[in-house]
Amino acid sequence: MIFTQVSQAPADPILGLTDAFKADERPHKVNLGVGIYKNEAGQTPVLNSVKKAEAILLETEQTKNYLGIEGVLAYNQVVQSLLFGKDSQIITDKRAATAQAPGGTGALRVAAEFLLSNTVSRTIWVSNPTWANHQNIFETAGLTVKQYAYYVPETHDMDFDAMVEDLSNATAGDVVLLHGCCHNPTGIDLNIEQWKIIGQLCLEKSLLPLFDFAYQGFGVGIEEDAQGLRAVAAIVPELLVANSFSKNFGLYNERIGAVTLVAEDAETALRSFSQIKKTIRANYSNPPAHGGLIVSTILSNDELRAEWELELAEMRLRIAKMRTLFVDSLKAEGVEQDFSFISRQNGMFSFSGLNKQQVARLKDEFAIYIVGSGRISVAGLTQQNIPIVCKAIAQVL
Ligand code: PMP
């Protein structure tokens, strides 16, 4: 017998929390764990631009025949325009090659396997802290994961000098995972000068940047959020990007993202990309079509694109509003501790500084679900639940 010997795997720290939330029967429960955008009504509806693209696809789709290994070709082109800017020389010089992937997670996994087979050091540096699944994905694929300094809990800010110092100790050929924008879980991003310093460091030390870009448009704007990636891409000869459209198109369950490789020249890009395709073929052969067709339909239609940009701006602005309201409401509840740093962070998440005991009390006594690290999904706050959440936080502090 084999299965009788198999041990119980631990629940995923974030998705496990959602299961516990679902099972909670208290009617006033609030889930601020998983990173899902909710509107003021606490719902995650399909975007109008997506519904319209799906209506077009229903009318025009002719076949369910397999896609090629790299997915929908028109999709791969619009991905590159979003990442590098539509007039980017990286695109015109054909230095980039993109494969559609099942979500950002799928893209990271493909990148990881590519790195395992095609790098000597097989080592990747991630920020401390980082999205919990990074270590899981990279270690499962067989890479060695090391950490670089990033966040200082005492100051609720980053320590850029410490980050640079740690990465200066990396070995030539190591990979550096960088959050393109809206760092998960801290919400703290590099500024443009810092991005250039990191780009220069990667160039000088021969480190390969791998951008995880899961929140384009959730920080400042679609173009603004890509400035770090574009600045580094202007400095280094080669890099990788794993991007996701789960959040900015609300396409969570369509599993749509992409892995993009940028090489020194078109010939090297094509040759290296053949290894990405080999990895995909061995994993899932070719990607599912629907998500890629939705995104490419929207981005290649001026009207739908304009509508999507408005819908994305609406999500971004609502989150920003919730940050301010959250900080103000904590003050109004008599909390003396300074939480103003929350309104300076970017994206869906806020590293609240709440400790494990406080997080546990919020769950047990108040049915408020937050990840153990104290990460709050600000995108789950609404005008309705903010008073409940702030009252509870005031009690556990
Ligand atoms: N990277 C980061 C930093 C994320 O936060 C997420 C989603 N939580 C992903 C990648 C994966 O995105 P997807 O759901 O598209 O797999």
Boltz pocket constraint, residues with backbone or C-beta under 6 A from the ligand:
constraints:
  - pocket:
      binder: B
      contacts: [[A, 35], [A, 102], [A, 103], [A, 104], [A, 105], [A, 106], [A, 131], [A, 179], [A, 184], [A, 212], [A, 213], [A, 214], [A, 243], [A, 244], [A, 245], [A, 246], [A, 252], [A, 255], [A, 256], [A, 257]]
      max_distance: 6.0
